[in-house]
């Protein structure tokens, strides 16, 4: 496995325990604290809305399901309204903000309509993604330098309402890109984890993970917080948490809803929280 450069140190063994022991041995309390950081579970309820919309009525009820997920232990709710309303609709966003007791994370492309809705709703966090309107799901991160004007405009407007901004990113960004995001006022980046999920359990796992470790280090060095999401599940979540314990929040929807078909929501939430413990 490749060496890991982390917080200014080089590790031959990238396991969480070896890093904890090292930071303790040299008296680096900040580094040790990072290793024990809590990662929150935010449940993406888009699939609940997709099922509801397939019959044209209100079953399942997105709000009620979200409240139940919170009761079972979910620490946040994520939604990604799209212009065609094929799953989460604008009214869902307003209803969730009014009634839930945990952080609401609203994802979307920073169009004028999307930003206006967020400025009215004032979610705790807004995650900006570069998806075109017709995209089935999120498929890429922002090219920060090329799209800097769009990002700067969106982040500036959201900051006026004290909305924490996160930007969806891949492993192709430079230190300069992350520094630019920080300068714009961005608080966090979300690691787009499809490549990680595809590589997990294969001969490419170590190589792919090294890309994410490098991206995480660049983001953290720029003063940005880390979120993660896309194709995370019960099989690959533990390893991600072990390797990048600084992740503050994971957003999981599709896999969690699929697991709930077998285990039920309460047991499924417990299983995901155990992965992050």
C-alpha positions as a Markdown table, in Angstrom:
| # | Residue | x | y | z |
|---|---|---|---|---|
| 1 | Unk | 0.0 | 0.0 | 0.0 |
| 2 | Unk | 1.4 | 3.5 | -0.8 |
| 3 | Unk | 2.7 | 5.7 | 2.0 |
| 4 | Unk | 0.2 | 8.2 | 3.4 |
| 5 | Unk | 1.2 | 11.8 | 3.9 |
| 6 | Unk | -1.2 | 13.1 | 6.6 |
| 7 | Unk | -1.0 | 16.3 | 8.7 |
| 8 | Unk | 2.6 | 16.8 | 7.7 |
| 9 | Unk | 3.7 | 13.2 | 8.6 |
| 10 | Unk | 4.4 | 10.2 | 6.4 |
| 11 | Unk | 2.9 | 6.9 | 7.4 |
| 12 | Unk | 3.8 | 3.5 | 6.0 |
| 13 | Unk | 0.8 | 2.0 | 7.7 |
| 14 | Unk | -2.4 | 4.0 | 6.9 |
| 15 | Unk | -4.6 | 2.2 | 9.5 |
| 16 | Unk | -6.5 | 4.4 | 11.9 |
| 17 | Unk | -5.1 | 2.8 | 15.0 |
| 18 | Unk | -1.5 | 3.3 | 13.9 |
| 19 | Unk | -2.1 | 7.0 | 13.3 |
| 20 | Unk | -3.9 | 7.4 | 16.7 |
| 21 | Unk | -0.9 | 5.7 | 18.4 |
| 22 | Unk | 1.6 | 8.0 | 16.6 |
| 23 | Unk | -0.2 | 11.2 | 17.5 |
| 24 | Unk | -0.5 | 10.1 | 21.1 |
| 25 | Unk | 3.2 | 9.2 | 21.3 |
| 26 | Unk | 4.4 | 12.6 | 20.1 |
| 27 | Unk | 1.9 | 14.6 | 22.1 |
| 28 | Unk | 0.1 | 16.0 | 19.1 |
| 29 | Unk | -3.4 | 16.5 | 20.7 |
| 30 | Unk | -4.8 | 18.2 | 17.6 |
| 31 | Unk | -3.9 | 15.3 | 15.3 |
| 32 | Unk | -5.2 | 12.8 | 17.9 |
| 33 | Unk | -8.5 | 14.7 | 18.2 |
| 34 | Unk | -8.9 | 14.5 | 14.4 |
| 35 | Unk | -8.7 | 10.8 | 14.5 |
| 36 | Unk | -11.6 | 10.6 | 17.0 |
| 37 | Unk | -13.9 | 13.1 | 15.3 |
| 38 | Unk | -17.6 | 12.4 | 15.0 |
| 39 | Unk | -19.1 | 11.8 | 11.6 |
| 40 | Unk | -22.8 | 12.6 | 11.2 |
| 41 | Unk | -25.2 | 10.6 | 9.1 |
| 42 | Unk | -27.4 | 12.7 | 6.9 |
| 43 | Unk | -30.1 | 10.6 | 5.1 |
| 44 | Unk | -31.0 | 11.6 | 1.5 |
| 45 | Unk | -34.7 | 11.1 | 1.2 |
| 46 | Unk | -35.0 | 11.6 | -2.6 |
| 47 | Unk | -35.9 | 7.9 | -3.1 |
| 48 | Unk | -38.8 | 8.3 | -0.7 |
| 49 | Unk | -40.1 | 11.1 | -2.9 |
| 50 | Unk | -39.5 | 9.1 | -6.1 |
| 51 | Unk | -41.7 | 6.3 | -4.7 |
| 52 | Unk | -44.4 | 8.8 | -3.6 |
| 53 | Unk | -44.4 | 10.4 | -7.0 |
| 54 | Unk | -44.9 | 7.1 | -8.8 |
| 55 | Unk | -48.5 | 7.0 | -7.7 |
| 56 | Unk | -49.4 | 10.7 | -7.7 |
| 57 | Unk | -50.5 | 10.8 | -4.0 |
| 58 | Unk | -48.7 | 11.2 | -0.7 |
| 59 | Unk | -47.7 | 7.7 | 0.1 |
| 60 | Unk | -45.0 | 7.4 | 1.4 |
| 61 | Unk | -45.1 | 10.8 | 3.1 |
| 62 | Unk | -41.7 | 12.4 | 2.8 |
| 63 | Unk | -42.0 | 14.5 | 5.9 |
| 64 | Unk | -43.3 | 11.7 | 8.1 |
| 65 | Unk | -40.6 | 9.4 | 6.9 |
| 66 | Unk | -38.0 | 12.0 | 7.6 |
| 67 | Unk | -39.3 | 12.5 | 11.1 |
| 68 | Unk | -39.2 | 8.8 | 11.7 |
| 69 | Unk | -35.6 | 8.6 | 10.4 |
| 70 | Unk | -34.6 | 11.3 | 12.8 |
| 71 | Unk | -36.4 | 9.5 | 15.6 |
| 72 | Unk | -34.4 | 6.4 | 14.7 |
| 73 | Unk | -31.1 | 8.3 | 14.9 |
| 74 | Unk | -30.5 | 10.1 | 11.6 |
| 75 | Unk | -28.5 | 13.3 | 12.3 |
| 76 | Unk | -29.5 | 15.2 | 9.2 |
| 77 | Unk | -31.8 | 15.1 | 6.2 |
| 78 | Unk | -30.5 | 15.7 | 2.7 |
| 79 | Unk | -32.7 | 16.6 | -0.4 |
| 80 | Unk | -31.8 | 17.3 | -4.0 |
| 81 | Unk | -34.7 | 19.1 | -5.7 |
| 82 | Unk | -34.4 | 19.1 | -9.5 |
| 83 | Unk | -36.3 | 21.4 | -11.9 |
| 84 | Unk | -38.6 | 18.7 | -13.2 |
| 85 | Unk | -39.7 | 17.7 | -9.7 |
| 86 | Unk | -39.2 | 14.0 | -10.4 |
| 87 | Unk | -38.5 | 13.3 | -6.7 |
| 88 | Unk | -38.1 | 16.0 | -4.1 |
| 89 | Unk | -40.3 | 19.0 | -4.9 |
| 90 | Unk | -39.9 | 22.6 | -3.7 |
| 91 | Unk | -42.7 | 22.3 | -1.2 |
| 92 | Unk | -41.0 | 19.3 | 0.4 |
| 93 | Unk | -38.0 | 21.5 | 1.1 |
| 94 | Unk | -40.1 | 24.2 | 2.8 |
| 95 | Unk | -42.0 | 21.5 | 4.8 |
| 96 | Unk | -38.9 | 19.8 | 6.0 |
| 97 | Unk | -37.2 | 23.0 | 7.2 |
| 98 | Unk | -40.3 | 23.9 | 9.1 |
| 99 | Unk | -40.7 | 20.6 | 11.0 |
| 100 | Unk | -37.4 | 18.7 | 11.4 |
| 101 | Unk | -35.1 | 19.2 | 14.4 |
| 102 | Unk | -31.8 | 18.3 | 12.7 |
| 103 | Unk | -29.8 | 19.9 | 10.0 |
| 104 | Unk | -31.3 | 20.2 | 6.5 |
| 105 | Unk | -28.9 | 19.9 | 3.7 |
| 106 | Unk | -30.2 | 21.0 | 0.3 |
| 107 | Unk | -28.2 | 20.0 | -2.8 |
| 108 | Unk | -28.5 | 21.4 | -6.2 |
| 109 | Unk | -27.1 | 23.3 | -9.2 |
| 110 | Unk | -26.8 | 27.0 | -8.3 |
| 111 | Unk | -29.5 | 28.3 | -10.7 |
| 112 | Unk | -31.4 | 31.5 | -9.9 |
| 113 | Unk | -34.5 | 29.5 | -8.9 |
| 114 | Unk | -32.5 | 27.1 | -6.7 |
| 115 | Unk | -30.7 | 29.9 | -4.9 |
| 116 | Unk | -33.8 | 31.9 | -4.4 |
| 117 | Unk | -35.5 | 28.9 | -2.8 |
| 118 | Unk | -32.5 | 28.3 | -0.5 |
| 119 | Unk | -32.4 | 31.9 | 0.5 |
| 120 | Unk | -36.1 | 31.7 | 1.5 |
| 121 | Unk | -35.8 | 28.3 | 3.3 |
| 122 | Unk | -32.5 | 29.0 | 5.0 |
| 123 | Unk | -31.3 | 25.4 | 5.4 |
| 124 | Unk | -28.3 | 24.7 | 7.6 |
| 125 | Unk | -26.2 | 23.7 | 4.6 |
| 126 | Unk | -26.4 | 24.1 | 0.9 |
| 127 | Unk | -24.3 | 21.7 | -1.2 |
| 128 | Unk | -23.6 | 23.0 | -4.7 |
| 129 | Unk | -23.3 | 20.4 | -7.5 |
| 130 | Unk | -22.6 | 20.9 | -11.2 |
| 131 | Unk | -25.5 | 18.7 | -12.4 |
| 132 | Unk | -27.3 | 19.7 | -15.6 |
| 133 | Unk | -31.2 | 19.6 | -15.2 |
| 134 | Unk | -31.5 | 16.3 | -17.0 |
| 135 | Unk | -28.9 | 14.4 | -14.9 |
| 136 | Unk | -30.2 | 11.1 | -13.4 |
| 137 | Unk | -27.9 | 11.6 | -10.4 |
| 138 | Unk | -24.8 | 13.5 | -9.4 |
| 139 | Unk | -22.0 | 12.5 | -11.8 |
| 140 | Unk | -19.1 | 14.9 | -11.3 |
| 141 | Unk | -17.6 | 17.6 | -9.1 |
| 142 | Unk | -17.1 | 21.2 | -9.9 |
| 143 | Unk | -14.1 | 22.4 | -12.0 |
| 144 | Unk | -13.4 | 25.2 | -9.5 |
| 145 | Unk | -11.1 | 27.4 | -11.6 |
| 146 | Unk | -13.3 | 27.2 | -14.7 |
| 147 | Unk | -16.5 | 27.8 | -12.8 |
| 148 | Unk | -15.2 | 30.2 | -10.2 |
| 149 | Unk | -17.5 | 33.1 | -11.1 |
| 150 | Unk | -20.6 | 30.9 | -10.7 |
| 151 | Unk | -19.4 | 29.5 | -7.4 |
| 152 | Unk | -18.3 | 32.9 | -6.0 |
| 153 | Unk | -21.7 | 34.3 | -6.8 |
| 154 | Unk | -23.6 | 31.5 | -5.2 |
| 155 | Unk | -21.5 | 31.2 | -2.1 |
| 156 | Unk | -21.6 | 35.0 | -1.6 |
| 157 | Unk | -25.4 | 35.0 | -1.7 |
| 158 | Unk | -25.8 | 32.0 | 0.6 |
| 159 | Unk | -23.4 | 33.6 | 3.1 |
| 160 | Unk | -25.7 | 36.6 | 3.4 |
| 161 | Unk | -28.2 | 34.3 | 5.1 |
| 162 | Unk | -25.5 | 32.4 | 7.1 |
| 163 | Unk | -26.1 | 29.2 | 5.1 |
| 164 | Unk | -23.1 | 26.9 | 5.3 |
| 165 | Unk | -21.9 | 26.1 | 1.8 |
| 166 | Unk | -20.4 | 22.8 | 0.7 |
| 167 | Unk | -19.1 | 22.2 | -2.9 |
| 168 | Unk | -19.1 | 18.8 | -4.6 |
| 169 | Unk | -15.6 | 17.9 | -5.7 |
| 170 | Unk | -13.6 | 15.1 | -7.3 |
| 171 | Unk | -9.9 | 14.2 | -7.0 |
| 172 | Unk | -8.8 | 16.4 | -9.8 |
| 173 | Unk | -8.4 | 19.7 | -7.9 |
| 174 | Unk | -5.3 | 21.4 | -6.9 |
| 175 | Unk | -4.3 | 23.2 | -3.7 |
| 176 | Unk | -5.0 | 26.4 | -5.5 |
| 177 | Unk | -8.6 | 25.3 | -6.2 |
| 178 | Unk | -9.2 | 24.6 | -2.5 |
| 179 | Unk | -7.6 | 27.9 | -1.5 |
| 180 | Unk | -9.9 | 29.7 | -3.9 |
| 181 | Unk | -12.9 | 28.0 | -2.5 |
| 182 | Unk | -11.9 | 29.0 | 1.0 |
| 183 | Unk | -11.3 | 32.6 | -0.2 |
| 184 | Unk | -14.8 | 32.7 | -1.6 |
| 185 | Unk | -16.2 | 31.8 | 1.8 |
| 186 | Unk | -16.9 | 28.1 | 1.2 |
| 187 | Unk | -17.0 | 26.1 | 4.5 |
| 188 | Unk | -16.8 | 22.5 | 3.3 |
| 189 | Unk | -16.3 | 20.3 | 0.3 |
| 190 | Unk | -18.1 | 17.1 | -0.4 |
| 191 | Unk | -15.9 | 14.3 | -1.7 |
| 192 | Unk | -17.7 | 12.6 | -4.6 |
| 193 | Unk | -17.2 | 9.0 | -3.7 |
| 194 | Unk | -18.3 | 7.0 | -6.7 |
| 195 | Unk | -14.7 | 6.2 | -7.7 |
| 196 | Unk | -14.0 | 5.1 | -4.2 |
| 197 | Unk | -17.1 | 2.9 | -4.2 |
| 198 | Unk | -16.2 | 1.4 | -7.5 |
| 199 | Unk | -12.7 | 0.6 | -6.4 |
| 200 | Unk | -13.6 | -0.7 | -3.0 |
| 201 | Unk | -12.8 | -4.4 | -2.7 |
| 202 | Unk | -10.8 | -4.5 | -5.9 |
| 203 | Unk | -7.1 | -4.5 | -6.8 |
| 204 | Unk | -7.5 | -0.7 | -7.3 |
| 205 | Unk | -8.7 | 0.0 | -3.7 |
| 206 | Unk | -5.3 | 1.2 | -2.3 |
| 207 | Unk | -4.5 | 3.4 | -5.4 |
| 208 | Unk | -8.0 | 5.0 | -5.4 |
| 209 | Unk | -7.9 | 5.6 | -1.7 |
| 210 | Unk | -4.6 | 7.4 | -2.0 |
| 211 | Unk | -6.3 | 9.8 | -4.4 |
| 212 | Unk | -9.0 | 10.6 | -1.8 |
| 213 | Unk | -6.4 | 10.9 | 1.0 |
| 214 | Unk | -4.5 | 13.5 | -1.1 |
| 215 | Unk | -7.7 | 15.4 | -1.9 |
| 216 | Unk | -8.7 | 15.4 | 1.7 |
| 217 | Unk | -5.3 | 16.6 | 2.9 |
| 218 | Unk | -5.4 | 19.5 | 0.4 |
| 219 | Unk | -8.9 | 20.5 | 1.5 |
| 220 | Unk | -8.1 | 20.3 | 5.2 |
| 221 | Unk | -4.8 | 22.3 | 4.6 |
| 222 | Unk | -6.9 | 25.0 | 3.1 |
| 223 | Unk | -9.1 | 25.2 | 6.1 |
| 224 | Unk | -12.1 | 23.5 | 4.6 |
| 225 | Unk | -14.3 | 20.9 | 6.3 |
| 226 | Unk | -15.0 | 17.5 | 4.7 |
| 227 | Unk | -18.3 | 15.8 | 3.8 |
| 228 | Unk | -18.6 | 12.7 | 1.6 |
| 229 | Unk | -21.3 | 11.1 | -0.5 |
| 230 | Unk | -22.3 | 9.0 | -3.4 |
| 231 | Unk | -22.6 | 5.2 | -3.5 |
| 232 | Unk | -21.6 | 4.8 | 0.1 |
| 233 | Unk | -23.1 | 1.7 | 1.8 |
| 234 | Unk | -22.8 | -0.7 | 4.7 |
| 235 | Unk | -19.9 | -2.5 | 3.0 |
| 236 | Unk | -17.6 | 0.4 | 2.1 |
| 237 | Unk | -18.5 | 3.0 | 4.8 |
| 238 | Unk | -16.3 | 1.7 | 7.6 |
| 239 | Unk | -13.1 | 1.7 | 5.6 |
| 240 | Unk | -13.8 | 5.3 | 4.4 |
| 241 | Unk | -14.3 | 6.4 | 8.0 |
| 242 | Unk | -11.1 | 4.7 | 9.1 |
| 243 | Unk | -9.0 | 6.2 | 6.4 |
| 244 | Unk | -10.5 | 9.7 | 6.5 |
| 245 | Unk | -11.8 | 10.2 | 10.0 |
| 246 | Unk | -11.9 | 14.0 | 9.5 |
| 247 | Unk | -15.1 | 13.6 | 7.4 |
| 248 | Unk | -17.8 | 15.6 | 9.3 |
| 249 | Unk | -20.8 | 14.2 | 7.5 |
| 250 | Unk | -21.8 | 11.5 | 5.0 |
| 251 | Unk | -24.9 | 11.9 | 2.9 |
| 252 | Unk | -26.4 | 8.5 | 2.0 |
| 253 | Unk | -29.7 | 7.8 | 0.3 |
| 254 | Unk | -30.0 | 5.1 | -2.4 |
| 255 | Unk | -28.1 | 2.3 | -0.6 |
| 256 | Unk | -29.7 | 3.1 | 2.8 |
| 257 | Unk | -33.3 | 2.9 | 1.3 |
| 258 | Unk | -32.4 | -0.4 | -0.4 |
| 259 | Unk | -31.1 | -1.8 | 2.9 |
| 260 | Unk | -34.3 | -0.6 | 4.7 |
| 261 | Unk | -36.3 | -2.8 | 2.3 |
| 262 | Unk | -34.8 | -5.8 | 4.1 |
| 263 | Unk | -34.0 | -4.5 | 7.6 |
| 264 | Unk | -36.5 | -1.8 | 8.2 |
| 265 | Unk | -35.6 | 1.8 | 8.8 |
| 266 | Unk | -34.9 | 1.7 | 12.5 |
| 267 | Unk | -32.4 | -1.3 | 12.2 |
| 268 | Unk | -30.9 | 0.2 | 9.0 |
| 269 | Unk | -30.1 | 3.6 | 10.7 |
| 270 | Unk | -28.5 | 1.7 | 13.6 |
| 271 | Unk | -26.3 | -0.2 | 11.2 |
| 272 | Unk | -25.1 | 2.9 | 9.5 |
| 273 | Unk | -24.5 | 4.7 | 12.7 |
| 274 | Unk | -22.4 | 1.7 | 13.9 |
| 275 | Unk | -20.3 | 2.0 | 10.7 |
| 276 | Unk | -19.5 | 5.6 | 11.7 |
| 277 | Unk | -18.9 | 4.9 | 15.4 |
